[in-house]
Every structure is written in structure tokens, then in C-alpha cells.
Amino acid sequence: MYEPAAAYFDQLHASLGVGVPETSGYPALANLLNAVGDSLKPKISAIIHPANSGAGIPDGGIFQSMPYRF
């Protein structure tokens, strides 16, 4: 678990002063959640700014990963 957390803090530090302060850490958070979600069963994925479901645009969501079917 140390590696995803260390990567999160490295990415968060790199995002300081870049972009909009309120959302500049979102990619780092999504990467952390996805790294942890990959180890879960069922796997989960973090989506930043998923589609509006009637209450405005949410900041993010965590969803069960679905296998690709063709």
C-alpha cells in the first residue's frame, strides 16, 4: 500500500500551483483510488466528473469495473 500512497503524495506535490487549486489534485486522487481499486474484488474505478445525474456535475465517483465485452 505504500507505493500508491507515495505516488499520490508525489503527484499531489507536483500539482501545487498548477491549474485551478480546487481541482488540481483530482488526477492524483483518481490514480490513488484506481491503484487501490485494482487490488479489490470486484475491482473499482474512480471517475472524475462523471455524467450529471440530475444534481449537477459531481466531483467524482467510484464505480465497479465492468469487463469489456465485444
NULUM-12372 format. One record per atom (N, C-alpha, C, CB): residue number from 1; residue in three letters; y negated, x negated, z. Coordinates in Angstrom, 2 decimals, always signed. Atoms other than C-alpha are relative to their C-alpha. Glycine has a CB too. Example, Ala and Ser with C-alpha at 12.3 -4.5 7.8 and 13.67 -1.06 7.14 Angstrom:
BEGIN
@i->1	aa->ALA	c2->+1.19	c1->-0.89	c3->+0.00;
@i->1	aa->ALA	c2->+4.50	c1->-12.30	c3->+7.80;
@i->1	aa->ALA	c2->-1.20	c1->-0.90	c3->+0.00;
@i->1	aa->ALA	c2->-0.03	c1->+0.99	c3->+1.25;
@i->2	aa->SER	c2->+1.19	c1->+0.82	c3->-0.06;
@i->2	aa->SER	c2->+1.06	c1->-13.67	c3->+7.14;
@i->2	aa->SER	c2->-1.09	c1->+0.77	c3->+0.73;
@i->2	aa->SER	c2->-0.46	c1->-0.41	c3->-1.42;
// end
This chain:
BEGIN
@i->1	aa->MET	c2->+1.20	c1->-0.83	c3->+0.00;
@i->1	aa->MET	c2->+0.00	c1->+0.00	c3->+0.00;
@i->1	aa->MET	c2->-1.26	c1->-0.87	c3->+0.00;
@i->1	aa->MET	c2->+0.00	c1->+0.94	c3->+1.22;
@i->2	aa->TYR	c2->+1.18	c1->+0.87	c3->-0.07;
@i->2	aa->TYR	c2->-2.31	c1->-2.99	c3->+0.49;
@i->2	aa->TYR	c2->-0.62	c1->-0.22	c3->-1.37;
@i->2	aa->TYR	c2->+0.37	c1->-1.32	c3->+0.61;
@i->3	aa->GLU	c2->+0.56	c1->+0.31	c3->+1.31;
@i->3	aa->GLU	c2->-2.69	c1->-3.71	c3->-3.22;
@i->3	aa->GLU	c2->-0.88	c1->+1.11	c3->-0.55;
@i->3	aa->GLU	c2->+1.12	c1->-0.28	c3->-0.97;
@i->4	aa->PRO	c2->+0.90	c1->-1.05	c3->+0.49;
@i->4	aa->PRO	c2->-4.04	c1->-0.27	c3->-4.24;
@i->4	aa->PRO	c2->-1.29	c1->+0.10	c3->+0.83;
@i->4	aa->PRO	c2->+0.71	c1->+1.35	c3->+0.01;
@i->5	aa->ALA	c2->+1.20	c1->-0.06	c3->-0.84;
@i->5	aa->ALA	c2->-6.41	c1->-0.29	c3->-1.25;
@i->5	aa->ALA	c2->-0.94	c1->-1.16	c3->-0.30;
@i->5	aa->ALA	c2->+0.39	c1->+0.00	c3->+1.49;
@i->6	aa->ALA	c2->+0.83	c1->+1.16	c3->+0.32;
@i->6	aa->ALA	c2->-7.63	c1->-3.81	c3->-2.03;
@i->6	aa->ALA	c2->-0.67	c1->+0.19	c3->-1.36;
@i->6	aa->ALA	c2->+0.85	c1->-1.28	c3->+0.00;
@i->7	aa->ALA	c2->+0.57	c1->-0.25	c3->+1.32;
@i->7	aa->ALA	c2->-8.13	c1->-2.86	c3->-5.68;
@i->7	aa->ALA	c2->-1.12	c1->+1.03	c3->+0.08;
@i->7	aa->ALA	c2->+1.09	c1->+0.47	c3->-0.98;
@i->8	aa->TYR	c2->+1.03	c1->-1.04	c3->-0.19;
@i->8	aa->TYR	c2->-10.07	c1->+0.24	c3->-4.59;
@i->8	aa->TYR	c2->-1.29	c1->-0.62	c3->+0.51;
@i->8	aa->TYR	c2->+0.50	c1->+1.09	c3->+0.98;
@i->9	aa->PHE	c2->+1.21	c1->+0.60	c3->-0.57;
@i->9	aa->PHE	c2->-12.47	c1->-1.78	c3->-2.46;
@i->9	aa->PHE	c2->-0.66	c1->-0.98	c3->-0.96;
@i->9	aa->PHE	c2->+0.33	c1->-0.70	c3->+1.30;
@i->10	aa->ASP	c2->+0.56	c1->+0.90	c3->+1.01;
@i->10	aa->ASP	c2->-12.90	c1->-4.40	c3->-5.19;
@i->10	aa->ASP	c2->-0.76	c1->+0.79	c3->-1.06;
@i->10	aa->ASP	c2->+1.11	c1->-0.84	c3->-0.66;
@i->11	aa->GLN	c2->+0.64	c1->-0.83	c3->+1.04;
@i->11	aa->GLN	c2->-13.69	c1->-1.70	c3->-7.77;
@i->11	aa->GLN	c2->-1.23	c1->+0.71	c3->+0.55;
@i->11	aa->GLN	c2->+1.00	c1->+1.02	c3->-0.56;
@i->12	aa->LEU	c2->+1.13	c1->-0.68	c3->-0.62;
@i->12	aa->LEU	c2->-15.95	c1->+0.15	c3->-5.36;
@i->12	aa->LEU	c2->-1.18	c1->-0.98	c3->+0.16;
@i->12	aa->LEU	c2->+0.40	c1->+0.59	c3->+1.37;
@i->13	aa->HIS	c2->+1.04	c1->+1.00	c3->-0.14;
@i->13	aa->HIS	c2->-17.89	c1->-3.04	c3->-4.63;
@i->13	aa->HIS	c2->-0.63	c1->-0.33	c3->-1.35;
@i->13	aa->HIS	c2->+0.57	c1->-1.28	c3->+0.64;
@i->14	aa->ALA	c2->+0.51	c1->+0.31	c3->+1.34;
@i->14	aa->ALA	c2->-18.20	c1->-3.77	c3->-8.36;
@i->14	aa->ALA	c2->-0.88	c1->+1.12	c3->-0.54;
@i->14	aa->ALA	c2->+1.17	c1->-0.26	c3->-0.97;
@i->15	aa->SER	c2->+0.77	c1->-1.13	c3->+0.52;
@i->15	aa->SER	c2->-19.66	c1->-0.29	c3->-8.94;
@i->15	aa->SER	c2->-1.34	c1->+0.18	c3->+0.71;
@i->15	aa->SER	c2->+0.81	c1->+1.27	c3->+0.12;
@i->16	aa->LEU	c2->+1.27	c1->-0.13	c3->-0.72;
@i->16	aa->LEU	c2->-22.51	c1->-0.73	c3->-6.44;
@i->16	aa->LEU	c2->-1.17	c1->-0.37	c3->-0.90;
@i->16	aa->LEU	c2->+0.00	c1->-0.89	c3->+1.26;
@i->17	aa->GLY	c2->+1.19	c1->+0.26	c3->+0.80;
@i->17	aa->GLY	c2->-25.86	c1->-0.50	c3->-8.16;
@i->17	aa->GLY	c2->+0.16	c1->+0.29	c3->-1.48;
@i->17	aa->GLY	c2->-0.40	c1->-1.40	c3->+0.18;
@i->18	aa->VAL	c2->-0.25	c1->-0.30	c3->+1.41;
@i->18	aa->VAL	c2->-24.29	c1->+0.60	c3->-11.44;
@i->18	aa->VAL	c2->+0.18	c1->+1.51	c3->-0.12;
@i->18	aa->VAL	c2->+1.25	c1->-0.77	c3->-0.54;
@i->19	aa->GLY	c2->-0.16	c1->-1.44	c3->+0.21;
@i->19	aa->GLY	c2->-24.69	c1->+4.15	c3->-12.65;
@i->19	aa->GLY	c2->-0.64	c1->+0.83	c3->+1.10;
@i->19	aa->GLY	c2->+1.46	c1->+0.34	c3->-0.10;
@i->20	aa->VAL	c2->+0.53	c1->-0.96	c3->-0.96;
@i->20	aa->VAL	c2->-25.52	c1->+7.21	c3->-10.58;
@i->20	aa->VAL	c2->+0.68	c1->-0.25	c3->+1.35;
@i->20	aa->VAL	c2->+0.22	c1->+1.47	c3->-0.49;
@i->21	aa->PRO	c2->-0.61	c1->+0.33	c3->-1.29;
@i->21	aa->PRO	c2->-25.00	c1->+6.41	c3->-6.87;
@i->21	aa->PRO	c2->+1.03	c1->+1.02	c3->+0.49;
@i->21	aa->PRO	c2->-1.07	c1->-0.15	c3->+1.03;
@i->22	aa->GLU	c2->-0.90	c1->-1.03	c3->-0.52;
@i->22	aa->GLU	c2->-23.32	c1->+9.74	c3->-6.09;
@i->22	aa->GLU	c2->+1.37	c1->-0.03	c3->-0.66;
@i->22	aa->GLU	c2->-0.62	c1->+1.35	c3->-0.20;
@i->23	aa->THR	c2->-1.27	c1->-0.07	c3->+0.72;
@i->23	aa->THR	c2->-20.59	c1->+9.30	c3->-8.70;
@i->23	aa->THR	c2->+0.53	c1->-1.36	c3->-0.46;
@i->23	aa->THR	c2->-0.15	c1->+0.89	c3->-1.20;
@i->24	aa->SER	c2->-0.43	c1->+1.30	c3->+0.51;
@i->24	aa->SER	c2->-20.32	c1->+5.56	c3->-9.36;
@i->24	aa->SER	c2->+1.34	c1->-0.45	c3->+0.57;
@i->24	aa->SER	c2->-1.06	c1->-1.04	c3->+0.30;
@i->25	aa->GLY	c2->-1.28	c1->+0.37	c3->-0.59;
@i->25	aa->GLY	c2->-17.31	c1->+5.27	c3->-7.05;
@i->25	aa->GLY	c2->+1.17	c1->+0.87	c3->-0.43;
@i->25	aa->GLY	c2->-0.10	c1->+0.05	c3->+1.48;
@i->26	aa->TYR	c2->-1.07	c1->-0.91	c3->+0.42;
@i->26	aa->TYR	c2->-15.32	c1->+8.07	c3->-8.71;
@i->26	aa->TYR	c2->+1.14	c1->-0.69	c3->-0.75;
@i->26	aa->TYR	c2->-0.57	c1->+1.09	c3->-0.86;
@i->27	aa->PRO	c2->-1.13	c1->+0.67	c3->+0.69;
@i->27	aa->PRO	c2->-13.34	c1->+5.83	c3->-11.10;
@i->27	aa->PRO	c2->+0.88	c1->-0.80	c3->+0.95;
@i->27	aa->PRO	c2->-0.53	c1->-0.92	c3->-1.09;
@i->28	aa->ALA	c2->-0.78	c1->+0.77	c3->-0.97;
@i->28	aa->ALA	c2->-12.29	c1->+3.57	c3->-8.21;
@i->28	aa->ALA	c2->+0.87	c1->+0.93	c3->+0.84;
@i->28	aa->ALA	c2->-0.92	c1->-0.82	c3->+0.91;
@i->29	aa->LEU	c2->-0.76	c1->-0.96	c3->-0.79;
@i->29	aa->LEU	c2->-11.21	c1->+6.61	c3->-6.18;
@i->29	aa->LEU	c2->+1.14	c1->+0.58	c3->-0.82;
@i->29	aa->LEU	c2->-0.92	c1->+1.13	c3->+0.49;
@i->30	aa->ALA	c2->-1.07	c1->-0.53	c3->+0.86;
@i->30	aa->ALA	c2->-9.25	c1->+8.05	c3->-9.12;
@i->30	aa->ALA	c2->+1.11	c1->-1.03	c3->-0.17;
@i->30	aa->ALA	c2->-0.57	c1->+0.41	c3->-1.38;
@i->31	aa->ASN	c2->-1.02	c1->+1.05	c3->+0.14;
@i->31	aa->ASN	c2->-7.47	c1->+4.72	c3->-9.61;
@i->31	aa->ASN	c2->+0.83	c1->-0.13	c3->+1.27;
@i->31	aa->ASN	c2->-0.66	c1->-1.34	c3->-0.33;
@i->32	aa->LEU	c2->-0.72	c1->+0.08	c3->-1.26;
@i->32	aa->LEU	c2->-6.56	c1->+4.59	c3->-5.91;
@i->32	aa->LEU	c2->+0.95	c1->+1.18	c3->+0.14;
@i->32	aa->LEU	c2->-0.98	c1->-0.03	c3->+1.18;
@i->33	aa->LEU	c2->-0.84	c1->-1.20	c3->-0.13;
@i->33	aa->LEU	c2->-5.27	c1->+8.18	c3->-5.88;
@i->33	aa->LEU	c2->+1.16	c1->-0.03	c3->-1.00;
@i->33	aa->LEU	c2->-0.84	c1->+1.26	c3->-0.21;
@i->34	aa->ASN	c2->-1.07	c1->+0.09	c3->+1.00;
@i->34	aa->ASN	c2->-3.29	c1->+7.59	c3->-9.08;
@i->34	aa->ASN	c2->+1.04	c1->-1.04	c3->+0.38;
@i->34	aa->ASN	c2->-0.58	c1->-0.32	c3->-1.37;
@i->35	aa->ALA	c2->-0.95	c1->+1.02	c3->-0.43;
@i->35	aa->ALA	c2->-1.73	c1->+4.41	c3->-7.69;
@i->35	aa->ALA	c2->+0.90	c1->+0.53	c3->+1.11;
@i->35	aa->ALA	c2->-0.74	c1->-1.26	c3->+0.48;
@i->36	aa->VAL	c2->-0.80	c1->-0.60	c3->-1.08;
@i->36	aa->VAL	c2->-0.62	c1->+6.25	c3->-4.56;
@i->36	aa->VAL	c2->+0.86	c1->+1.13	c3->-0.57;
@i->36	aa->VAL	c2->-0.91	c1->+0.52	c3->+1.14;
@i->37	aa->GLY	c2->-0.72	c1->-1.13	c3->+0.59;
@i->37	aa->GLY	c2->+0.39	c1->+9.32	c3->-6.59;
@i->37	aa->GLY	c2->+1.21	c1->-0.41	c3->-0.81;
@i->37	aa->GLY	c2->-0.92	c1->+0.80	c3->-0.86;
@i->38	aa->ASP	c2->-1.15	c1->+0.50	c3->+0.76;
@i->38	aa->ASP	c2->+2.71	c1->+7.22	c3->-8.75;
@i->38	aa->ASP	c2->+1.21	c1->-0.25	c3->+0.89;
@i->38	aa->ASP	c2->-0.37	c1->-1.28	c3->-0.73;
@i->39	aa->SER	c2->-1.11	c1->+0.28	c3->-0.92;
@i->39	aa->SER	c2->+4.79	c1->+6.46	c3->-5.65;
@i->39	aa->SER	c2->+0.57	c1->+1.25	c3->+0.63;
@i->39	aa->SER	c2->-0.46	c1->-0.95	c3->+1.08;
@i->40	aa->LEU	c2->-0.46	c1->-1.25	c3->-0.60;
@i->40	aa->LEU	c2->+5.20	c1->+10.10	c3->-4.67;
@i->40	aa->LEU	c2->+0.99	c1->+0.72	c3->-0.90;
@i->40	aa->LEU	c2->-1.19	c1->+0.91	c3->+0.30;
@i->41	aa->LYS	c2->-0.91	c1->-0.82	c3->+0.78;
@i->41	aa->LYS	c2->+7.83	c1->+12.56	c3->-5.76;
@i->41	aa->LYS	c2->-0.22	c1->+1.44	c3->+0.42;
@i->41	aa->LYS	c2->+1.49	c1->-0.43	c3->+0.20;
@i->42	aa->PRO	c2->+0.40	c1->+0.26	c3->+1.38;
@i->42	aa->PRO	c2->+6.71	c1->+14.63	c3->-7.56;
@i->42	aa->PRO	c2->-1.28	c1->-0.83	c3->-0.06;
@i->42	aa->PRO	c2->-0.19	c1->+1.32	c3->-0.75;
@i->43	aa->LYS	c2->+1.18	c1->+0.83	c3->+0.21;
@i->43	aa->LYS	c2->+4.07	c1->+12.29	c3->-8.94;
@i->43	aa->LYS	c2->-1.24	c1->+0.88	c3->-0.07;
@i->43	aa->LYS	c2->+0.13	c1->-0.84	c3->-1.29;
@i->44	aa->ILE	c2->+1.27	c1->-0.71	c3->+0.12;
@i->44	aa->ILE	c2->+0.44	c1->+13.33	c3->-8.69;
@i->44	aa->ILE	c2->-0.98	c1->-0.84	c3->-0.80;
@i->44	aa->ILE	c2->-0.58	c1->+0.33	c3->+1.39;
@i->45	aa->SER	c2->+1.05	c1->+0.67	c3->+0.77;
@i->45	aa->SER	c2->-2.57	c1->+12.51	c3->-10.85;
@i->45	aa->SER	c2->-1.34	c1->+0.54	c3->+0.47;
@i->45	aa->SER	c2->+0.19	c1->+0.22	c3->-1.53;
@i->46	aa->ALA	c2->+1.36	c1->-0.40	c3->-0.34;
@i->46	aa->ALA	c2->-6.24	c1->+12.56	c3->-9.96;
@i->46	aa->ALA	c2->-0.79	c1->+0.16	c3->-1.29;
@i->46	aa->ALA	c2->-0.68	c1->-1.05	c3->+0.94;
@i->47	aa->ILE	c2->+0.85	c1->-0.27	c3->+1.15;
@i->47	aa->ILE	c2->-8.60	c1->+14.08	c3->-12.49;
@i->47	aa->ILE	c2->-1.43	c1->+0.14	c3->+0.51;
@i->47	aa->ILE	c2->+0.46	c1->+1.29	c3->-0.79;
@i->48	aa->ILE	c2->+1.40	c1->-0.10	c3->-0.37;
@i->48	aa->ILE	c2->-12.33	c1->+13.51	c3->-12.14;
@i->48	aa->ILE	c2->-0.66	c1->+1.02	c3->-0.92;
@i->48	aa->ILE	c2->-0.72	c1->-1.40	c3->-0.09;
@i->49	aa->HIS	c2->+0.70	c1->-1.08	c3->+0.70;
@i->49	aa->HIS	c2->-14.43	c1->+16.51	c3->-13.17;
@i->49	aa->HIS	c2->+0.96	c1->+0.84	c3->-0.87;
@i->49	aa->HIS	c2->-1.11	c1->-0.57	c3->-0.87;
@i->50	aa->PRO	c2->-0.85	c1->-0.90	c3->+0.78;
@i->50	aa->PRO	c2->-11.62	c1->+18.90	c3->-14.19;
@i->50	aa->PRO	c2->-0.80	c1->+1.20	c3->-0.48;
@i->50	aa->PRO	c2->+1.22	c1->+0.46	c3->+0.83;
@i->51	aa->ALA	c2->+0.68	c1->-1.15	c3->+0.59;
@i->51	aa->ALA	c2->-12.50	c1->+22.05	c3->-16.09;
@i->51	aa->ALA	c2->-0.51	c1->+0.97	c3->+1.07;
@i->51	aa->ALA	c2->+0.93	c1->+0.73	c3->-0.96;
@i->52	aa->ASN	c2->+0.58	c1->-1.01	c3->-0.86;
@i->52	aa->ASN	c2->-14.68	c1->+24.67	c3->-14.46;
@i->52	aa->ASN	c2->+0.97	c1->+1.17	c3->+0.14;
@i->52	aa->ASN	c2->-1.36	c1->+0.48	c3->-0.56;
@i->53	aa->SER	c2->-0.90	c1->-1.14	c3->-0.22;
@i->53	aa->SER	c2->-12.50	c1->+27.36	c3->-12.87;
@i->53	aa->SER	c2->-0.74	c1->+1.19	c3->+0.58;
@i->53	aa->SER	c2->+1.15	c1->-0.40	c3->+0.91;
@i->54	aa->GLY	c2->+0.78	c1->-1.15	c3->-0.43;
@i->54	aa->GLY	c2->-15.34	c1->+29.72	c3->-12.02;
@i->54	aa->GLY	c2->-0.97	c1->-0.30	c3->+1.13;
@i->54	aa->GLY	c2->+0.91	c1->+1.07	c3->+0.41;
@i->55	aa->ALA	c2->+0.88	c1->+0.33	c3->-1.12;
@i->55	aa->ALA	c2->-17.12	c1->+27.94	c3->-9.17;
@i->55	aa->ALA	c2->-0.84	c1->-1.24	c3->-0.30;
@i->55	aa->ALA	c2->+0.81	c1->-0.21	c3->+1.28;
@i->56	aa->GLY	c2->+0.73	c1->+1.20	c3->+0.37;
@i->56	aa->GLY	c2->-18.93	c1->+25.23	c3->-11.10;
@i->56	aa->GLY	c2->+0.95	c1->-1.12	c3->-0.33;
@i->56	aa->GLY	c2->-0.95	c1->-0.42	c3->+1.13;
@i->57	aa->ILE	c2->-0.82	c1->+1.14	c3->+0.36;
@i->57	aa->ILE	c2->-17.71	c1->+21.81	c3->-12.10;
@i->57	aa->ILE	c2->+0.41	c1->-0.74	c3->+1.27;
@i->57	aa->ILE	c2->-0.75	c1->-0.95	c3->-0.99;
@i->58	aa->PRO	c2->-0.43	c1->+0.71	c3->-1.20;
@i->58	aa->PRO	c2->-15.58	c1->+20.32	c3->-9.31;
@i->58	aa->PRO	c2->-0.12	c1->-1.52	c3->-0.20;
@i->58	aa->PRO	c2->+1.45	c1->+0.37	c3->+0.35;
@i->59	aa->ASP	c2->+0.08	c1->+1.47	c3->+0.06;
@i->59	aa->ASP	c2->-15.94	c1->+16.62	c3->-8.46;
@i->59	aa->ASP	c2->+1.32	c1->-0.59	c3->-0.43;
@i->59	aa->ASP	c2->-0.41	c1->-0.57	c3->+1.34;
@i->60	aa->GLY	c2->-1.31	c1->+0.54	c3->+0.35;
@i->60	aa->GLY	c2->-12.22	c1->+16.07	c3->-8.81;
@i->60	aa->GLY	c2->+1.11	c1->+0.90	c3->+0.49;
@i->60	aa->GLY	c2->+0.17	c1->-1.40	c3->+0.57;
@i->61	aa->GLY	c2->-1.16	c1->-0.77	c3->-0.42;
@i->61	aa->GLY	c2->-8.76	c1->+17.42	c3->-8.31;
@i->61	aa->GLY	c2->+1.24	c1->-0.87	c3->-0.04;
@i->61	aa->GLY	c2->+0.18	c1->+1.24	c3->-0.87;
@i->62	aa->ILE	c2->-1.28	c1->+0.69	c3->-0.02;
@i->62	aa->ILE	c2->-5.24	c1->+16.27	c3->-7.57;
@i->62	aa->ILE	c2->+1.04	c1->+0.98	c3->-0.50;
@i->62	aa->ILE	c2->+0.36	c1->-0.53	c3->+1.44;
@i->63	aa->PHE	c2->-0.94	c1->-0.89	c3->+0.66;
@i->63	aa->PHE	c2->-2.52	c1->+17.73	c3->-9.74;
@i->63	aa->PHE	c2->+1.37	c1->-0.66	c3->-0.12;
@i->63	aa->PHE	c2->-0.51	c1->+0.40	c3->-1.39;
@i->64	aa->GLN	c2->-1.35	c1->+0.51	c3->+0.22;
@i->64	aa->GLN	c2->+1.23	c1->+17.39	c3->-10.07;
@i->64	aa->GLN	c2->+0.10	c1->-0.45	c3->-1.45;
@i->64	aa->GLN	c2->+1.08	c1->+1.07	c3->+0.33;
@i->65	aa->SER	c2->-0.17	c1->+0.52	c3->+1.36;
@i->65	aa->SER	c2->+2.00	c1->+15.20	c3->-13.06;
@i->65	aa->SER	c2->+1.14	c1->+0.73	c3->-0.67;
@i->65	aa->SER	c2->+0.26	c1->-1.53	c3->+0.01;
@i->66	aa->MET	c2->-1.01	c1->-0.71	c3->+0.76;
@i->66	aa->MET	c2->+3.94	c1->+17.03	c3->-15.70;
@i->66	aa->MET	c2->+0.55	c1->-0.93	c3->-1.07;
@i->66	aa->MET	c2->-0.58	c1->+1.29	c3->-0.62;
@i->67	aa->PRO	c2->-0.57	c1->+0.86	c3->+1.05;
@i->67	aa->PRO	c2->+6.36	c1->+15.25	c3->-18.03;
@i->67	aa->PRO	c2->-0.46	c1->+0.50	c3->-1.38;
@i->67	aa->PRO	c2->+1.57	c1->-0.01	c3->+0.08;
@i->68	aa->TYR	c2->+0.36	c1->-0.37	c3->+1.37;
@i->68	aa->TYR	c2->+5.38	c1->+15.18	c3->-21.69;
@i->68	aa->TYR	c2->+1.21	c1->+0.62	c3->-0.68;
@i->68	aa->TYR	c2->-0.51	c1->-1.24	c3->-0.81;
@i->69	aa->ARG	c2->-1.07	c1->-0.63	c3->+0.77;
@i->69	aa->ARG	c2->+7.42	c1->+17.50	c3->-23.85;
@i->69	aa->ARG	c2->-0.49	c1->+0.21	c3->-1.41;
@i->69	aa->ARG	c2->+0.45	c1->+1.34	c3->+0.65;
@i->70	aa->PHE	c2->+0.39	c1->-0.13	c3->+1.41;
@i->70	aa->PHE	c2->+7.31	c1->+17.37	c3->-27.61;
@i->70	aa->PHE	c2->+0.98	c1->+0.89	c3->-0.70;
@i->70	aa->PHE	c2->-0.07	c1->-1.36	c3->-0.70;
// end
